[in-house]
Amino acid sequence: MPELPEVETVRRGLLPVLEGARIVRAEVNRPDLRWPFPENMAARLEGATVTALRRRSKYLLADLDTGETLLIHLGMSGRMQISGDVIGSFHHDHPAAQKHDHVVLDTEGGARITFNDARRFGAMDLMETAAQDQHWLIRDLGPEPLGNAFNEAHLIAAFKGKRSPVKTALLDQRIVSGLGNIYVCEALWRAGISPLRQAGRISAARVAKLVPIIRDVLSEAIEAGGSSLRDHRQASGELGYFQHTFRAYDREGSPCQTPDCTGKIHRKVQSGRSSFYCPACQR
């Protein structure tokens, strides 16, 4: 499932062709993906201009001049593909339609944005822009990890008295939004904190140090175009390459790369997800 860096990478790739563009044609090729598409979605998109393209947690948000916002969730295999006579490196002829091209948007400038999703775990919805904070996918989200609201005081307060493992706490989207399994594993390795440790039993000083570490991991991943493990591609079609710098995630049995540590990376399943960590130096 794409995490914050992958979604932010896609957003940045779409910006040159979608923000400020007028949608002259919208094609919706099926009634649903993970959930049903909103009623008359194609008609509500056609003629609308995208005034801003944003990200909230793992969702793309395209604000329209009609007063609505298009929410896009990539799911496990969703891709936003760009083609047409457009600026920059995205100068490609429109490819032949593919089986899993579920939504196609043509802009006045000649760009085509195709949402392709083989597994159909993605989603799209339309909501009133003024009421977007009440949307059921957004209303309970915690602060953005790269924003000012995610700070040492917030995380210390959120962890206070928590008996759940710190890994579980950081994956709780109500505490901090956008984090997923990969980047939590990497951040906890850098912080020297075991994913098994109870969140409420970590000292305030160590919790505070997690905040800049999480920011650094996410920022580095965004600059690398995200992590391409199975399906993720940037809007240009290129793969991300942050997976080549993993220090903990998916490195079971490999020597720990913490200086002077002689341990090896272990794997343990927590709440149905694999945690990768070094039991020798992560406490």
C-alpha angles and dihedrals in degrees: 000000000000113000130204097288093052093048092045090050090053091047092054091049092052096046098085094052105030110034108086092009126128116228107226097174134024123187121191111188102187138026096244151359117194087338132011116283115248117270115278091358095161093050091047091052099045112095093013122126120219105233096180138005113209141164128227114185105309095340130097114220122199112190113210130204087237091074094256132107124216111221116204125191114186096204118192100319107012117136131187105214123194125206138156139063099322139138129278123006095335095087103132133138115248107271123225113278114271129214094251099043095122103165126025124187122191118196130209090246093061100260122133121204114195124191107210119182120169096183095040095222091126125095145201130199139170122222139167107274092219091055099039094116088066095054110122093238094050110031097082098041119125125225123303110261091226093047131089094251090067101076142135095274092051095050094044090052092046092052096045110120094355114147096188119100115272090242090059092045093053091049090054102106090206090065098043126352128226100023118127139176099284099052096039089056091049094046094049091049091053091047093049091234121139114235087222095061117107109254092225093054096059114101118251090242093057092045090051091054090055092068099067090038091056090048092050094049092050094045092050091048092051091051088051092052094252128280121304108202100146119334110003117118130163119248088262089060093251123130123246116240108201088108087075090066099049112138099181113002114095092355099113111165094013121123114266111254096212106120113263092004115131096188130109131230113264130197124221129172114236120181090341095310131101117248117200117199146136111251090196098064105014108083 
